[in-house]
Amino acid sequence: MPADVASQALAPVVASATDACSHVVNADAASSPQTSAGVPDLAGRVTDTTGIVTAACKAELTRRLASLEDTTGVQLAVLLVETTGQQSIEQYATAVFDKWKLGQQNIDNGVLLVAALKDHRVRIEVGYGLEGTIPDVLAADIIRTRIVPAFRSGHFERGISDAVNALSQHFEVMTQEILAQQARAAQIKPPAPKPVSPIFWTLLALANVVLGVAAAWRKLSWKIFLPGSYLASSVALVVGLPRGTVDAGSWGWTLVFALLLPVLSGVAPMLLGIGLVRSARVRIWTAAIAAVLGVCIAIGHSMGYSVGQVLGAIGSTIAVVGLIVTRIGEPFGVWGSRSSSKSSSWFGWFSKSGSGSSGRFSGGGGKSGGGGASDSW
């Protein structure tokens, strides 16, 4: 974490305790006995089983916590109990986190502030996805400087309010820093490679067709010419294609396309050349297809379209027709069953979870990472 970001998060909070959270409670009165130390149900962003937080302060804290989630995606909840019973504050916080499931699922950007008034123990429990954002030393500093001094003097609402302010400011600073880094990265992003001219592909394919014709004419062994065509086409693609042209978004698919391109541009045209010599039917079909393409290219040229645009339009038309035929044949079991999958994108820990300030507050399926800090007052 950059030093300037940490210093901003730990800067003194000026007038952080609003008028709504300025109620003072006697420490002895706040530590009345409790019959149960179990994990309560999630009642909202602020769950108070002790009754020391006024309705006005609870409403103010709820508003600020909802704004924090809307802005950064971080789901922060506050819990006040009399005691954790036989469990330590760390064990109790983990149990609460597991039950409430704070934060988004698979992002785990939840935070829990829990205080046991009778035990004089307080803890900030951090979700697994935020352990790098809220290190233990930062959580301990917030407890030591914001919560403990206020709790010792009976200012429980002020201590909670100050801690919420410190955490909110830290998350907002971190969010702005990450967004700034992404903006800088977008500015220096290398330009996309220019599309390769259709002439390159045409010449490469024609060269392999000629080699296929020569191999069949001279009755040479295909066991030598086909591997040779694959290797020669691979070298031509490596030399002729700009860097980044074959990029499918992942190394696996990129490798597949890199291995298939020499087949489509080298081996297939060579097989066509062999077929032109050995089969009259191949010659007829090739001549018919070439004539159709020639007519389409001529018409497209007269309309102001390039050869690449015409070929692209023909390929897209064939793909659409194939898709339509596939879907029409599906209900009749011609093509088998279709599978589908859903995909989603998160932008890390500051992705919005969507619950926001409207609707009932509930956990998003996040998990605790065991990080955080605890202290006594």
N, C-alpha and C positions, 0 to 999 in steps of 0.2 A: 504494500500500500504506500503511495507516495507520501512524503513527509508533509507536504503542504496540505494534502487532503486530510490527513490525520489531525493536523493542527487546527484546521477549520472546524472539524467535528468536535474537538475538545475545547474550543474557545468558550469563554464564559457566556452563559445564556442570560441575556439582558431582559429583565421583566418577563421571564418565561412562565412564571406562575400567574395565570390570568386571575381576574377577580372571582371567576367561577370556581377556581381551585385554590382558595386561600383559607379554607376552614381549618381551624386548629382543634385537635383532639388530645385530651389528656392521655398520656401513654398508658397509665394503669387502667383507665376505663376502656382503652382499646384492646386490652389483653384479657377479656373475660373468657371463662372456660367454654369449651365446645365439646359436644358429645361425639362428633364424628370427624375423622380426618381423611375421609375418602375423597376421591376425585369428583368434583361437582360436574354437572352437565354444562356445556358451553351455552351461556346465556346471552352472549354478545361480545363486543370487542372489549368491554370492561365487565368482569364478573367479580362482584364484591359480596362475599358471604359474611362479612363482619359488620356491615352497615355503617362504616365510617366515612364513606364517600357520599357526598351529597348528590341529589339528583341533578343539580345544575352542573357540578363538576363532571359527573358521569356523562352527561350529554355533550359537554365541551370536549372531553377526551375522546368520546366516540366519533365526534365530527372530525377531529384532527387525525385519528387513526384511519378513518375511511378515506380522508384526503391523501394520506400517505400511501395507502394501497392503490388509489386511483393514479397517483403520480408515478410511483416506483414499482408497484406490483408486490411490495413486501407486506405480508400479513402479520401485524403486530397485535398481540392480545395481552391484557392485564388481568391478573388474578390475585385477589386478596383473600386469605384464609386466616383462621386463628392459629392453627397448628398443622404440622404435617404428620403428627402422631409418631409412630415408631420409625418412619422413614426419614432419611436425611433430606435436606432441601433439594439436593441434586437428584436423588431417586424420585422424589415427588414430582419435580419439574419434568423429568423424563416421562413419568406415567401420565401426566396431564397432556404433554405434547403428543404422546402416542394415541390418547383418546380423542383429543380435539383435532389432530391431523392438520396443524397449522401450515400454511404455505401451499403452493401448487404442487400437484403430483409430478414427480420426476424432476422438479426444480427445487423443491424443499426450501423455499424462501420465506419461512416463518420464523417469528421471534416471540418468546414468551417472557413477560416480566411477572414474576410471582413473589409475593411477600407473605411470610407467616408471622403475624404480629405477636402472638404469645411466645413464639420461639425466638423472636428477634432475628430472623434470618430472611435474606432476600437473595434472589438469583435472577440473572438474565440468561435464558436458555436459547440457544441459536440453532436454527435449522441447518441441515447438512450442506445445503447449497450456499449458505451465507458464512460459512466458517472462515473463508478467506477475506470476506468483507468486514465482518465483526470479529476480529481476533480476541482471544481471551483477555489480553492486556487492555484493550479498549473497553470491553464490557466491565472489567474490574475498575477501570478509572471512572466510568460513568456511575457505578454503584458507590464508589468511595467519595466522589466529589459532589454528586447530585442527590443521591438517595439517603445515604447514612446520616449526614449532618441534619437533613430535614426531619428524618424519622426520629432522631434522638430528641429533638425539640417538640415533637408532637405534630409537626407539619407534614402529615402523611400525604395529603392531596398535593401539596407543593412538591414533595419529593418525587411522586409519580409523574406529575406534570413536567418537572425539569428533566427527568429521565426520558420521557416520550419526546420532548423537544430535542434533546441531544441526539437520540437515535434517528429522529426524523431528519434533522439537519445533516447528519452523516450520510444517510441513504440518498438524500437529494443531491449532496455534493458528489457522491460516487456516481450517481446516475448521470449527472451533467458531464462528469469527467469521461465516462464511457462513451456517451453520445458524441463528445468532442473528438475522442480518439477515432470513432467510427467515421466522423465527418472528414478528419484529416486523412484517414486511410482511403476514403472514397475519392478524395482530390488527387491522390498520387497513384490511383489505380491505373495499371498499364492499359493502353487502348486495346480494344478488341481486335483480333487479327482480321485483316481484310479478306473477303471471300476470294477463293482461288478462281481464276478465269476458267470457263468451260473449255477453252482451247487446250489447257494443260491436260485435263482428263481425256479429251478427245484424242490428242496425240499419243498419250500413254496407252489408251485402249487400242488405237489403230496399230501402234507398233507391235503390240502383243498379237493382234489378229494376223498381221503380216508374218510374225514368227510362227504362228500356228499353221498358216498356209504353207510356209516354207518347210516346216517339219513334216507335214502330211505329204507334201509334194515329193520330198526327198525320202519319204518313208523312214524317217529317223525315229528313234525310240522316245515315246512320250515320258518315260521314266527320267529322262535327262532334261527334256525341255520344260516340263511342268514345274519341277522344283527350281529350275533356272529362271523361269518366268516369275515365280513368286519372289525369289531373292532380288532379281533385277527391279521388279516393281517396288519392293520394299525400299531399296536404295533410292530409287527415283522419288518416292514419296518423302523420304527423310530429307533429301536434298531440295526438292521442289516445294514442299509445303512450308508455310511460315510456322514459327513456333506457336503452339497453342491452338492450332487449327483442329487437331483431334483431341478435344476435351469434352468428355461426356459428363463432367461434374463429379465423378468419383474415379479412383484409380482402377477399379475393377472394370467398369464399363469402358473407360478409355483404353484399357488393354485389349478388351474384346474388339472394339472398333479398329484399333491399330492392327490387330491380326487379320481382321476381315477385309480391310481395304485392299491389300495386295491380291486377295482372292478375287474381289469384284473388278479391280482395274487391271489385273494381270492374268491370272489363271483362267477366269471366265472368258475374256476375249480370245485367249489362245485356244481354248476348247472350241470357241466359235470358228476360229480360222481353220482348225482341223476338220470341223464339221462341214465347212464350206467346200472342202476338197472331197470329202468322202460321201456326202449325202446330198442328193438333189433336193430333198424336202427342206433341208436346212437352208439351201440357197434360195429356194422359193420364198420361205418365210422371212428370211433376212431381207430379201429384195422388197417384199411387201411392207415390212415394218420401216425400212429405210425410206421407202416412198412416202408413207404416211407421215413420218417425222419430217421429211423434207418439205412436204406440203404445209404442215403445221408451222414449221420455222419460216417458210416464205410468207405465209399469211400473217404470222406474228410480226415479222420484219416490216411488212407493209403497214402494219398498225402502229409501228414505233416501238415494238418490244425487242429485247435482245434475245440471243439464242438461249442464254442461261434462264431467262424469265420464262421462255416458252417451254423449255424442258422441265423447269420447276413446276409450271402449271400442269403439264401433262402428268408428272409424277404425283402431284397432289390430287389430281382428278382420279388417277388409278387407285390411290390410297383411300379416298373417300368412297369410291364405288366398292372397293373391297370391304370396307367397314360396313357399308349398307347391306351388302350381300351377306356378310357374316351375321349381322343382327337379325336380318330377315330369316336366315336359316336356323338361328338359335332356338326359337320356340319349338321347332320341329325336331330338335336333337341332331341337326346336321353337323354342327360344329362343336358340340359338347357344351359343357357348362362354362359360365364366365365368372371369374373371380374378380373382386374389387377390393381395394384397400383405401384407407383414409390416411392422410398425412397432415402434420401440423408443424408450424414453425414457432420458438420462444427466444426470445432474445435475452437468454441469460437470466440472471437473477432479477432484473428490473422489468421483466415482461408483466403486463397487466393481467391479473387473474380474472377480472370481469365481475366480481361480486360488488366491489365499489361501495358506495354509500347507500345504495338502494337494495331493498330486499333483506331477508334474514341472513345474518352473519353466520357463516359456517366454514369449517376448515376445507381446504382444497385437496387434501390427501398427502400433504407434506410430511416429512420425517425429521426428527431431531438428529443432529449430528453429534450430540454429546458435548459440544463446545459451549463456551460461555464463562460466567464467573459468578461467585457467591460471596456473601459477606454477612457480618452481624452488625447490629447497632445497639 
